[in-house]
Amino acid sequence: MSASELPLGGDPRSAVLRRLQALLVQRFGRIERPAAAWRKPDWVLVQGLIGARTRSEVSNAATDSLLARHGSFEAVAAAPLETLAAELRTQTYPQVAAVRLKAALTALVAQRGAVDLSHLAAMDTEIAMDWLEALPGVGRKIAAGVMNASTLDRRALVLDSHHLRILQRMGLVPPKADTRRAFAAIMPAMPEEWSGADFDEHHLLMKQLGRSWCRPAAPDCANCPALALCPTGTARAANR
């Protein structure tokens, strides 16, 4: 059943997501981010700004390196673009990452006097995400990451390219939905008992699924742990 064909009443996609989570945990094991390892929102913002098309562990290291080298994110904002681009050479698009990072941090310093996102803790999640998206280079994925994958620990689903592709193939969001539309479509279906940490684990498991089986090209549908829940995969497997 597609997202546009949902009946009135309880959203049946919630049951699909619960079953999907169980199957992914069964295949990959738990992927939990212990509370002691949660990062501050400003760190997550920087990691998101520089991390386009780059593996998380590489962007994590680059974010830590920037902070260690400059001493503060305010100093990062003040650094020359050429310096930042050189320091971000491990990223897939270092020049683009440098431009986005400097623009967003400079705007944040202008508004808040510092690279400080502590005010988000008192804001409604959706309002806080809209505030973040007003910063240069910040879209729905980065905003959700700041709210969910940080000490804020909010129920906001991070949708990277893997996660979005899987939701589309499973018919849980419209097939051509961009990140913002997909976020709006899937959030009402997220199981109400899931915490922010559950949202985070779900995203990490979906990323693993996208890397392992539900790849952009040549997906291995026949061996995918989510096959029974995926109309696209079922059709592909039947036509092999």
C-alpha positions as CSV (number, residue, x, y, z in Angstrom):
1,M,0.0,0.0,0.0
2,S,1.4,3.4,-1.0
3,A,1.5,6.5,1.2
4,S,-1.2,8.0,-1.0
5,E,-3.6,5.1,-0.4
6,L,-3.7,5.0,3.3
7,P,-7.1,4.3,4.9
8,L,-8.6,6.4,7.7
9,G,-7.8,5.4,11.2
10,G,-4.5,4.0,12.5
11,D,-1.6,4.3,10.0
12,P,-0.7,0.8,8.8
13,R,2.8,1.9,8.1
14,S,3.5,2.0,11.8
15,A,3.2,-1.8,12.0
16,V,5.4,-2.1,8.9
17,L,8.1,0.0,10.5
18,R,7.9,-2.0,13.7
19,R,8.3,-5.2,11.8
20,L,11.1,-3.7,9.7
21,Q,13.0,-2.6,12.8
22,A,12.8,-6.1,14.2
23,L,14.0,-7.7,11.0
24,L,16.9,-5.2,10.8
25,V,18.0,-5.8,14.4
26,Q,17.8,-9.6,13.7
27,R,20.1,-9.2,10.7
28,F,22.5,-6.5,11.9
29,G,22.2,-6.5,15.7
30,R,21.5,-3.5,17.8
31,I,23.2,-0.2,16.8
32,E,22.9,2.0,19.8
33,R,24.6,5.3,20.5
34,P,25.3,5.4,24.2
35,A,24.2,8.6,26.0
36,A,27.9,9.2,27.0
37,A,28.8,9.4,23.3
38,W,26.1,11.9,22.3
39,R,27.5,15.1,20.9
40,K,26.4,18.7,21.4
41,P,24.1,20.2,18.8
42,D,26.7,22.6,17.4
43,W,29.1,19.6,16.8
44,V,26.3,17.7,14.9
45,L,25.6,20.9,12.9
46,V,29.2,21.1,11.7
47,Q,29.4,17.4,11.0
48,G,26.3,17.7,8.8
49,L,27.5,20.7,7.0
50,I,30.7,19.2,5.9
51,G,29.5,15.6,5.4
52,A,27.8,15.5,2.0
53,R,28.5,12.2,0.2
54,T,31.1,11.3,2.8
55,R,31.0,8.4,5.3
56,S,30.1,9.4,8.8
57,E,33.3,8.2,10.4
58,V,35.3,10.4,8.0
59,S,33.2,13.5,8.7
60,N,33.2,12.8,12.5
61,A,37.0,12.8,12.4
62,A,37.1,15.9,10.3
63,T,34.8,17.7,12.8
64,D,36.9,16.7,15.8
65,S,40.0,17.8,13.9
66,L,38.6,21.2,13.1
67,L,37.7,21.8,16.7
68,A,41.0,20.6,18.0
69,R,43.0,22.7,15.5
70,H,41.0,26.0,16.0
71,G,39.9,25.6,19.6
72,S,36.3,26.7,19.0
73,F,33.7,26.8,16.3
74,E,33.8,30.6,16.4
75,A,37.4,30.4,15.3
76,V,36.5,28.0,12.6
77,A,33.9,30.6,11.3
78,A,36.7,33.2,11.2
79,A,39.2,31.0,9.3
80,P,39.9,31.8,5.6
81,L,38.0,29.6,3.1
82,E,41.2,28.3,1.6
83,T,42.4,27.2,5.1
84,L,39.1,25.4,5.7
85,A,39.1,23.7,2.3
86,A,42.6,22.4,2.9
87,E,41.6,21.1,6.3
88,L,38.5,19.4,4.9
89,R,40.5,17.6,2.2
90,T,39.2,14.2,3.5
91,Q,35.6,15.2,2.6
92,T,34.2,14.3,-0.8
93,Y,33.6,18.0,-1.7
94,P,36.1,20.0,0.4
95,Q,35.6,23.4,-1.3
96,V,31.8,23.1,-1.1
97,A,32.0,21.9,2.5
98,A,34.2,24.9,3.4
99,V,31.8,27.4,1.8
100,R,28.8,25.9,3.5
101,L,30.5,25.6,6.9
102,K,31.8,29.2,6.9
103,A,28.5,30.7,5.7
104,A,26.4,28.8,8.3
105,L,28.7,29.4,11.2
106,T,29.1,33.1,10.3
107,A,25.4,33.5,10.2
108,L,25.0,31.7,13.6
109,V,27.6,34.0,15.2
110,A,25.9,37.0,13.8
111,Q,22.5,35.9,15.2
112,R,23.6,34.4,18.5
113,G,27.0,36.0,19.2
114,A,28.5,32.5,19.2
115,V,28.2,29.1,17.7
116,D,25.6,28.3,20.3
117,L,22.4,26.2,19.8
118,S,21.5,25.9,23.5
119,H,18.2,27.8,22.8
120,L,16.9,24.9,20.8
121,A,16.3,22.9,23.9
122,A,13.4,25.1,24.9
123,M,11.8,25.0,21.4
124,D,9.2,22.7,19.8
125,T,11.1,20.3,17.5
126,E,9.4,21.4,14.3
127,I,9.9,25.1,15.1
128,A,13.5,24.4,16.0
129,M,14.1,22.6,12.7
130,D,12.6,25.5,10.8
131,W,14.9,27.9,12.6
132,L,17.9,25.7,11.7
133,E,16.9,25.6,8.1
134,A,17.0,29.3,7.9
135,L,20.8,29.0,8.2
136,P,22.8,28.9,4.9
137,G,23.3,25.3,3.7
138,V,21.0,23.7,6.3
139,G,18.3,21.4,5.0
140,R,15.9,19.0,6.6
141,K,18.4,16.2,6.9
142,I,20.9,18.3,8.8
143,A,18.2,20.0,10.9
144,A,16.8,16.6,11.9
145,G,20.3,15.4,12.7
146,V,20.9,18.3,15.1
147,M,17.6,17.6,16.9
148,N,17.9,13.8,17.0
149,A,21.5,12.7,16.9
150,S,22.7,15.1,19.6
151,T,22.1,15.7,23.3
152,L,18.7,17.1,22.3
153,D,17.6,13.5,21.6
154,R,14.3,14.5,19.9
155,R,11.9,12.4,17.8
156,A,13.1,13.7,14.4
157,L,13.9,11.2,11.7
158,V,17.2,11.8,9.8
159,L,16.7,10.9,6.1
160,D,19.9,10.4,4.1
161,S,20.0,9.0,0.6
162,H,20.0,5.4,1.7
163,H,17.0,5.8,4.1
164,L,15.0,7.9,1.6
165,R,15.6,5.3,-1.2
166,I,14.4,2.4,1.0
167,L,11.2,4.2,2.1
168,Q,10.4,5.0,-1.5
169,R,11.0,1.4,-2.7
170,M,8.9,0.1,0.2
171,G,6.0,2.5,-0.7
172,L,6.1,4.2,2.7
173,V,6.6,7.7,1.1
174,P,5.7,9.0,-2.3
175,P,8.2,7.6,-5.0
176,K,9.5,11.0,-6.0
177,A,9.4,12.7,-2.6
178,D,12.4,14.8,-1.7
179,T,13.8,14.8,1.8
180,R,11.4,17.5,3.1
181,R,8.3,15.8,1.6
182,A,9.4,12.4,2.8
183,F,10.0,13.6,6.3
184,A,6.5,15.1,6.4
185,A,5.0,11.9,5.0
186,I,6.7,9.4,7.3
187,M,6.7,11.2,10.6
188,P,3.0,10.6,11.3
189,A,3.7,6.8,10.8
190,M,6.6,6.6,13.2
191,P,5.6,4.3,16.1
192,E,4.4,6.5,18.9
193,E,6.3,4.4,21.5
194,W,9.7,5.0,19.9
195,S,12.0,7.5,21.7
196,G,14.5,9.8,20.1
197,A,17.2,7.1,20.6
198,D,14.9,4.6,18.8
199,F,14.7,7.0,15.9
200,D,18.5,7.2,15.8
201,E,18.9,3.5,15.8
202,H,16.3,3.1,13.1
203,H,18.2,5.5,10.9
204,L,21.5,3.8,11.5
205,L,20.0,0.4,10.7
206,M,18.4,1.7,7.5
207,K,21.7,3.2,6.4
208,Q,23.3,-0.2,6.9
209,L,20.5,-1.9,4.9
210,G,21.1,0.7,2.1
211,R,24.8,0.0,2.0
212,S,24.4,-3.8,2.1
213,W,21.3,-4.8,0.1
214,C,19.1,-1.9,-1.0
215,R,21.8,-0.3,-3.0
216,P,21.1,2.5,-5.6
217,A,22.0,0.2,-8.5
218,A,21.8,-3.6,-8.6
219,P,20.0,-4.0,-5.3
220,D,20.1,-7.6,-3.9
221,C,16.4,-7.9,-3.3
222,A,16.3,-11.7,-3.1
223,N,18.5,-11.7,-0.1
224,C,17.3,-8.5,1.6
225,P,16.0,-8.9,5.1
226,A,13.1,-6.5,4.3
227,L,12.0,-8.4,1.2
228,A,8.6,-9.5,2.7
229,L,7.7,-5.9,3.4
230,C,8.8,-4.4,0.1
231,P,6.6,-4.4,-3.0
232,T,9.5,-3.3,-5.2
233,G,11.8,-6.0,-3.9
234,T,9.1,-8.7,-4.2
235,A,8.4,-7.7,-7.8
236,R,12.1,-7.7,-8.7
237,A,12.8,-11.0,-7.0
238,A,9.8,-12.6,-8.8
239,N,11.1,-11.4,-12.2
240,R,14.6,-12.8,-11.8
